[in-house]
């Protein structure tokens, strides 16, 4: 984790906690790469009913394109498992920079859907991830230095003394439909930018509810597919 969409990590964590509280423990964390095949493989391989998401701060400063983006978008919908397109749950606010590294406008983004009953920073984990012990689940290759999101298998006794230990800030459980592909971005500028900034300044869950509703209403969100929320959030 690090600065993204022009927002520092501390601010992202704060609004994600409000999102989690308003969503009955469910929140979405935007990511830049697809991990769908690896997650599917993980569930088939281990016959796992739940998979943990481990959140660690980045070792290096975020890239300038993330710290000072040319533009910012809010993602309004996602592609469901049946191939349809559905509106995001009302409490979720997923944003990203508007342009890719090449300068072209982004047409899609990704997110992990997570569940956690406690506040994100309710207690310190007191554990770390040794990069030398983590291998990509599918390829069995070591996690690259610039790889931000990965599905891994972990061998805690396979350390080669690399010294690259990442402290775990918090962990969550991935929801049943744990990975979504985001579509239908809207540019956050003018009045929408002001409403977005107001939502990010929400002091509590009640303010978050009101301000997110105002933001999404102003963005003229319309139903874009069959409701997928019961399927998305009913099971862990």
C-alpha positions as CSV (number, residue, x, y, z in Angstrom):
1,X,0.0,0.0,0.0
2,X,1.1,3.6,-0.6
3,X,-0.1,6.9,-1.9
4,X,-2.6,6.5,-4.8
5,X,-4.8,8.8,-6.8
6,X,-3.1,11.8,-5.2
7,X,-4.1,10.7,-1.7
8,X,-1.7,9.7,1.1
9,X,-2.0,6.2,2.6
10,X,-3.2,7.6,6.0
11,X,-6.2,9.3,4.3
12,X,-7.0,6.1,2.2
13,X,-7.0,4.0,5.4
14,X,-9.3,6.4,7.1
15,X,-11.9,6.5,4.4
16,X,-11.7,2.7,3.9
17,X,-12.5,2.3,7.5
18,X,-15.6,4.4,7.1
19,X,-16.6,2.4,4.1
20,X,-16.1,-0.8,6.1
21,X,-18.2,0.4,8.9
22,X,-21.1,1.5,6.6
23,X,-20.8,-1.8,4.7
24,X,-21.3,-4.0,7.6
25,X,-17.6,-5.0,7.6
26,X,-17.3,-5.1,3.8
27,X,-15.0,-2.8,1.9
28,X,-13.2,-2.7,-1.5
29,X,-9.5,-2.0,-2.1
30,X,-8.6,-0.9,-5.5
31,X,-5.6,-2.5,-7.2
32,X,-3.9,-2.0,-10.6
33,X,-3.4,-5.5,-11.8
34,X,-5.6,-8.6,-12.3
35,X,-5.2,-11.5,-9.8
36,X,-8.4,-13.3,-10.8
37,X,-6.7,-16.5,-12.3
38,X,-4.4,-16.8,-9.3
39,X,-7.3,-16.5,-6.8
40,X,-9.3,-19.0,-8.6
41,X,-6.4,-21.4,-8.6
42,X,-5.8,-20.8,-4.9
43,X,-9.3,-21.8,-4.0
44,X,-9.2,-24.9,-6.3
45,X,-5.7,-25.9,-5.1
46,X,-6.3,-25.7,-1.3
47,X,-10.1,-26.2,-1.3
48,X,-10.1,-23.0,0.8
49,X,-13.3,-21.5,2.2
50,X,-11.5,-18.3,3.1
51,X,-8.4,-16.5,1.9
52,X,-6.6,-13.8,3.9
53,X,-5.6,-10.5,2.4
54,X,-2.4,-9.1,4.0
55,X,-1.8,-5.4,3.7
56,X,1.8,-4.0,4.0
57,X,3.1,-0.5,3.4
58,X,5.3,0.0,0.4
59,X,9.0,0.2,1.1
60,X,9.6,2.9,-1.4
61,X,7.9,6.2,-2.2
62,X,4.9,5.9,-4.6
63,X,5.5,6.9,-8.2
64,X,4.9,10.5,-9.1
65,X,2.0,9.4,-11.4
66,X,0.2,8.1,-8.3
67,X,1.2,10.9,-6.0
68,X,0.3,13.7,-8.4
69,X,-2.0,12.3,-11.1
70,X,-3.2,14.4,-14.0
71,X,-6.7,13.4,-13.2
72,X,-8.8,11.3,-10.9
73,X,-11.8,9.1,-11.6
74,X,-14.5,7.3,-9.6
75,X,-15.5,3.8,-10.7
76,X,-19.2,3.3,-10.8
77,X,-19.8,-0.3,-11.8
78,X,-18.2,-3.8,-12.0
79,X,-18.3,-6.9,-14.1
80,X,-20.1,-9.7,-12.2
81,X,-19.3,-13.4,-12.5
82,X,-22.1,-14.0,-14.9
83,X,-20.7,-11.5,-17.4
84,X,-23.1,-8.8,-16.6
85,X,-22.4,-5.2,-15.4
86,X,-23.7,-4.1,-12.1
87,X,-23.6,-0.9,-10.1
88,X,-21.2,-0.8,-7.2
89,X,-22.7,-1.0,-3.7
90,X,-23.6,2.5,-2.5
91,X,-21.1,2.6,0.4
92,X,-18.1,1.8,-1.8
93,X,-15.9,4.6,-3.1
94,X,-13.2,3.3,-5.4
95,X,-11.0,5.9,-7.2
96,X,-7.8,5.8,-9.3
97,X,-5.7,8.0,-11.4
98,X,-7.4,8.8,-14.7
99,X,-4.5,7.9,-17.0
100,X,-2.2,5.0,-17.5
101,X,1.6,5.3,-17.8
102,X,1.2,5.9,-21.5
103,X,-1.1,8.8,-21.0
104,X,-4.2,7.1,-22.3
105,X,-7.4,7.3,-20.3
106,X,-8.1,4.1,-18.2
107,X,-11.2,2.2,-19.2
108,X,-11.0,-0.4,-16.4
109,X,-9.5,-1.0,-13.0
110,X,-9.6,-3.8,-10.4
111,X,-10.4,-4.3,-6.7
112,X,-10.3,-6.8,-3.9
113,X,-13.5,-7.1,-1.9
114,X,-12.6,-7.7,1.7
115,X,-14.3,-8.3,5.0
116,X,-13.2,-7.3,8.5
117,X,-15.3,-6.8,11.6
118,X,-12.8,-4.7,13.5
119,X,-11.4,-1.2,12.5
120,X,-8.5,-1.6,10.1
121,X,-5.9,-0.4,12.6
122,X,-7.6,-1.8,15.7
123,X,-4.5,-3.4,16.9
124,X,-0.9,-3.9,15.8
125,X,-0.2,-7.2,14.0
126,X,3.5,-7.5,15.2
127,X,4.3,-9.7,12.3
128,X,6.2,-9.2,9.0
129,X,6.5,-10.7,5.6
130,X,10.0,-11.8,4.5
131,X,10.1,-11.2,0.7
132,X,12.5,-14.1,0.4
133,X,9.9,-16.6,1.7
134,X,7.1,-15.5,-0.7
135,X,6.6,-17.1,-4.1
136,X,3.9,-16.3,-6.7
137,X,1.3,-19.1,-6.4
138,X,1.1,-20.0,-10.0
139,X,4.6,-19.4,-11.4
140,X,6.5,-20.2,-8.2
141,X,8.8,-17.3,-8.9
142,X,9.8,-14.8,-6.2
143,X,7.7,-11.7,-5.9
144,X,9.2,-8.9,-7.9
145,X,10.4,-5.7,-6.3
146,X,7.8,-3.6,-8.1
147,X,4.9,-6.2,-7.8
148,X,2.3,-4.5,-5.6
149,X,-0.4,-7.1,-5.5
150,X,0.2,-10.8,-5.7
151,X,-1.3,-14.1,-4.7
152,X,1.5,-16.0,-3.0
153,X,2.4,-19.1,-1.1
154,X,4.6,-18.5,1.9
155,X,7.5,-20.6,3.2
156,X,8.5,-19.0,6.6
157,X,11.5,-21.3,7.0
158,X,12.9,-20.7,3.5
159,X,14.6,-17.3,4.2
160,X,17.8,-16.6,2.5
161,X,18.5,-13.6,4.7
162,X,17.4,-11.0,2.2
163,X,16.5,-8.4,4.8
164,X,13.4,-7.2,2.9
165,X,10.8,-7.6,5.6
166,X,7.5,-5.9,5.1
167,X,5.5,-5.2,8.3
168,X,1.9,-6.2,8.2
169,X,-0.3,-3.2,9.0
170,X,-3.6,-5.2,9.0
171,X,-5.3,-8.2,7.5
172,X,-8.8,-9.0,6.2
173,X,-10.7,-11.9,4.7
174,X,-11.5,-11.9,1.0
175,X,-15.2,-12.1,0.3
176,X,-16.7,-15.0,-1.7
177,X,-16.5,-12.9,-4.9
178,X,-13.2,-11.5,-3.9
179,X,-12.0,-9.9,-7.1
180,X,-13.9,-7.5,-9.4
181,X,-13.1,-5.7,-12.6
182,X,-14.3,-2.1,-12.5
183,X,-15.8,-0.2,-15.4
184,X,-17.7,3.0,-16.1
185,X,-15.4,5.6,-14.7
186,X,-16.4,9.2,-14.2
187,X,-14.0,12.1,-13.9
188,X,-13.8,13.8,-10.5
189,X,-13.7,17.4,-11.5
190,X,-15.6,20.6,-10.8
191,X,-18.6,20.0,-8.5
192,X,-17.9,16.2,-8.3
193,X,-14.4,16.9,-7.1
194,X,-15.7,19.1,-4.3
195,X,-18.2,16.4,-3.3
196,X,-15.5,13.8,-3.3
197,X,-13.2,15.9,-1.1
198,X,-16.1,16.5,1.3
199,X,-16.7,12.7,1.5
200,X,-13.0,12.1,2.2
201,X,-13.3,14.6,5.1
202,X,-16.3,12.8,6.7
203,X,-15.8,12.6,10.5
204,X,-17.9,9.5,11.1
205,X,-20.0,6.8,9.4
206,X,-23.1,9.0,9.4
207,X,-21.4,11.8,7.5
208,X,-19.9,9.2,5.1
209,X,-23.3,7.8,4.3
210,X,-24.7,11.3,3.5
211,X,-21.8,12.5,1.5
212,X,-21.3,9.4,-0.5
213,X,-24.9,9.4,-1.4
214,X,-24.6,13.0,-2.5
215,X,-21.5,12.3,-4.6
216,X,-23.0,9.3,-6.4
217,X,-26.3,11.0,-7.0
218,X,-24.5,14.0,-8.5
219,X,-22.5,11.6,-10.7
220,X,-25.9,10.5,-12.1
221,X,-25.3,6.8,-11.4
222,X,-28.0,4.6,-13.0
223,X,-28.5,0.9,-12.7
224,X,-26.2,-0.8,-15.3
225,X,-27.1,-4.4,-14.8
226,X,-28.9,-6.9,-12.6
227,X,-28.2,-6.4,-8.9
228,X,-25.3,-8.5,-7.8
229,X,-25.0,-7.4,-4.2
230,X,-26.6,-10.5,-2.6
231,X,-24.3,-12.8,-4.5
232,X,-21.3,-10.6,-3.8
233,X,-21.6,-10.1,-0.1
234,X,-23.8,-12.9,1.3
235,X,-20.9,-15.4,1.9
236,X,-17.3,-15.2,3.1
